[in-house]
Amino acid sequence: MISALQIAPRAPWSDIGAALGISGITAARRWERVRREGLAWVTTAPGLVRHGAQSLAYIEVDCPPARRNTLAAELSRHPMVLTVELTTGNADVFLTTAAANLTAMSHYLLDHLSHVEGIVSTRARLATHIFAEASHWRLSGLERDAVRLLERSRDAQPGAPDDGPVEMTAQLQRIAELLNEDGRASYTALAAATGMSATSVRRYVHALLRSRTLLPRTDVAAEHTATPVQVYFFVDAPVAEYAETAKSLTKFREIRVCATLASSPGMMICAWLHTVEELHRLEVAISTRLPKVHIADRLVVLRTVKRQGRLVDSSGRATGTVPVNIWDDRLEHPAPALVSLE
């Protein structure tokens, strides 16, 4: 069920059921149970792969040990923070943060994050290009015929062509928030929640998906999969070979995310592994296939607090949502102090 929805997050239940050999009604009922238990959910992510104007940053946060849980909970309430994780290594709390542009990102980093109580220091690594993101990662393989059926269903949904970025009006932002809460929300449900007509909602959703401003995705509680260990690797590689290196790295099934960074090391990958020991096996496999690649640092995730807008508990189950909004900074920032020139 989850694998099917990873391929086609917004496919009709009739297609999901046909791929699994069950009725659409049965598929919908089973999914509702999985979703209600917090084991998996359909959401949408900002389409940062396509539109370079948007800004993504990976932020390492240092804080006193006694503040880690409280600080992570506070940061998870920020709409521009996509993901919050407690990690080993050089970061107490690790954030994935997005903004509409570099100006908005700078505003968040300089005028808000730096004033959050309990933070000792931060290090932000700006992404320059995302070669792979988690919406393309799959749990396990389905039968080939089932995959083909689901791919046809997915391609029949709005979102295949790339019509370029759209202007994020207040109406589009509201729909984006609702789709972040429930990526399978129907046009009727969205219309009821926004007060718009179903026709207008359909047009807006099509614009968001066709422009790839939003990417539908199905997330799963990692702790309840065969790959519960999440690791970030910071990687050095020849700058002239970044694209080719990224292409090779994304062929490893364990790797969910691959991005280049405006920092040193110049690349970051995220992998889901079976055990912590497998971390070194993956490193050996990477160095064997890509001898010019050097892994400079690692962060092992101890606990995820927020994943792509979804609040999760210590077992990885979804418990609530803080909708992602990268287009409208709703946080209150400290007023600048007035300095007399006299």
MOSUL-V393055 format. One record per pair of residues at least 24 apart in sequence whose ideal C-beta (glycine too) atoms are under 8 Angstrom apart, sorted by the first residue. I is the first residue (numbers start at 1). J is the second residue. Records with the same first field share a line. If there is no record, write none. Layout:
I = J + J
//
This chain:
1 = 27 + 30 + 31 + 34
2 = 34 + 39 + 40 + 139 + 218 + 220
3 = 138 + 139 + 140 + 141 + 142
4 = 142 + 146 + 150
5 = 31 + 40 + 42 + 218
6 = 137 + 138 + 139 + 217 + 218
7 = 138 + 142 + 147 + 150 + 151 + 154
8 = 150 + 151 + 153 + 154 + 157
9 = 42 + 154 + 183 + 184 + 216 + 217 + 218
10 = 42 + 154 + 157 + 183 + 184 + 216
11 = 150 + 153 + 154 + 157
12 = 153
15 = 149 + 150 + 153
16 = 150
18 = 149
19 = 142 + 146 + 147 + 149 + 150
20 = 146
37 = 317
38 = 221 + 312 + 313 + 317 + 318 + 319
39 = 220 + 221 + 224 + 317 + 318
40 = 218 + 219 + 220 + 221
41 = 182 + 183 + 218 + 219 + 310 + 318
42 = 182 + 183 + 184 + 216 + 217 + 218 + 219
43 = 179 + 180 + 181 + 182 + 183 + 216 + 217 + 218 + 219 + 308 + 309 + 310
44 = 176 + 179 + 180 + 183 + 208 + 214 + 215 + 216 + 217
45 = 82 + 133 + 134 + 135 + 214 + 215 + 217 + 308 + 324
46 = 82 + 98 + 213 + 214 + 215 + 324 + 326
47 = 211 + 212 + 213 + 214 + 215
48 = 98 + 127 + 130 + 133
49 = 130 + 133 + 212 + 215
50 = 162 + 165 + 211 + 212
51 = 165 + 212 + 213
52 = 129
53 = 100 + 101 + 165
54 = 98 + 99 + 100 + 101 + 326
55 = 98 + 99 + 100 + 101 + 102 + 104 + 105 + 126 + 127
56 = 96 + 97 + 98 + 126 + 127 + 130 + 259
57 = 95 + 96 + 97 + 98 + 99 + 105 + 109 + 124 + 125 + 126 + 127
58 = 94 + 95 + 96 + 97 + 124 + 125 + 127 + 232 + 259 + 261 + 268
59 = 94 + 95 + 96 + 97 + 109 + 113 + 122 + 123 + 124 + 125
60 = 90 + 91 + 93 + 94 + 122 + 123 + 124 + 125 + 299
61 = 91 + 92 + 93 + 94 + 95 + 119 + 121 + 122
62 = 91 + 92 + 119 + 120 + 121 + 122
63 = 92 + 93 + 118 + 119 + 120
64 = 118 + 120
65 = 92
67 = 118
68 = 92 + 93
70 = 118
71 = 116 + 118 + 119
72 = 305
73 = 305
74 = 116 + 118
75 = 116
76 = 305 + 306 + 311 + 322
77 = 322
78 = 108 + 112 + 322 + 331
79 = 322 + 323 + 324 + 325 + 326 + 328 + 330 + 331
80 = 104 + 108 + 324 + 325 + 326 + 329 + 331
81 = 306
82 = 306 + 307 + 308 + 309 + 324
83 = 304 + 306 + 307 + 308
84 = 304 + 305 + 306
85 = 230 + 301 + 302 + 303 + 304 + 305
86 = 301 + 302 + 303 + 304 + 305
87 = 232 + 299 + 300 + 301 + 302
88 = 299 + 300 + 302
89 = 297 + 298 + 299 + 300
90 = 123 + 297 + 299
91 = 123 + 299
94 = 232 + 299 + 301
98 = 324 + 326
99 = 326 + 329
100 = 168 + 326 + 327
102 = 126
104 = 326 + 329
107 = 329 + 333
108 = 329 + 331
111 = 333 + 334
112 = 331 + 333
115 = 333 + 334
125 = 261 + 262 + 263 + 268
126 = 261 + 262 + 263
127 = 259 + 260 + 261 + 262 + 268
128 = 259 + 260 + 261 + 262
129 = 242 + 259 + 260
130 = 257 + 258 + 259
131 = 243 + 246 + 247 + 249 + 250 + 258 + 259 + 260
132 = 246 + 250 + 255 + 256 + 257 + 258
133 = 215 + 256 + 257
134 = 217 + 219 + 256 + 257 + 270 + 308
135 = 215 + 216 + 217
137 = 256 + 272
139 = 220 + 225
157 = 209
158 = 205 + 206 + 209 + 210
159 = 209 + 210 + 212 + 216
160 = 210
161 = 210
162 = 210 + 211 + 212
163 = 207 + 210 + 211
164 = 211
165 = 211 + 213
166 = 207 + 208 + 211 + 213
168 = 213 + 327 + 328
170 = 328
171 = 196 + 204
172 = 204 + 207 + 208
173 = 325 + 327 + 328
175 = 201 + 204 + 205 + 208
176 = 208 + 213 + 214 + 324 + 325 + 327
177 = 323 + 324 + 325
178 = 323
179 = 205 + 208 + 214 + 216
180 = 308 + 309 + 321 + 323 + 324
181 = 309 + 321 + 323
183 = 216 + 217 + 218
217 = 308
219 = 307 + 308 + 310
221 = 312 + 315 + 316 + 317 + 318
222 = 272 + 304 + 316
223 = 315 + 316
224 = 315 + 316 + 317
225 = 272
226 = 274
227 = 254 + 272 + 273 + 274
228 = 272 + 274 + 316
229 = 272 + 273 + 274 + 275 + 276 + 278 + 279 + 300 + 301
230 = 270 + 271 + 272 + 273 + 300 + 301 + 304
231 = 270 + 271 + 273 + 279 + 298 + 299 + 300 + 301
232 = 268 + 269 + 270 + 298 + 299 + 301
233 = 268 + 269 + 270 + 271 + 283 + 295 + 297 + 298
234 = 261 + 265 + 267 + 268 + 295 + 296 + 297 + 298
235 = 265 + 266 + 267 + 268 + 269 + 293 + 294 + 295 + 296
236 = 264 + 265 + 266 + 267 + 293 + 294 + 295 + 296
237 = 266 + 267 + 290 + 292 + 293 + 294
238 = 292
239 = 266
241 = 292
242 = 266 + 267
245 = 290 + 292 + 293
248 = 289 + 290
249 = 286 + 290 + 293
252 = 282 + 285 + 286
254 = 278 + 282
265 = 294 + 296 + 297
276 = 300
//
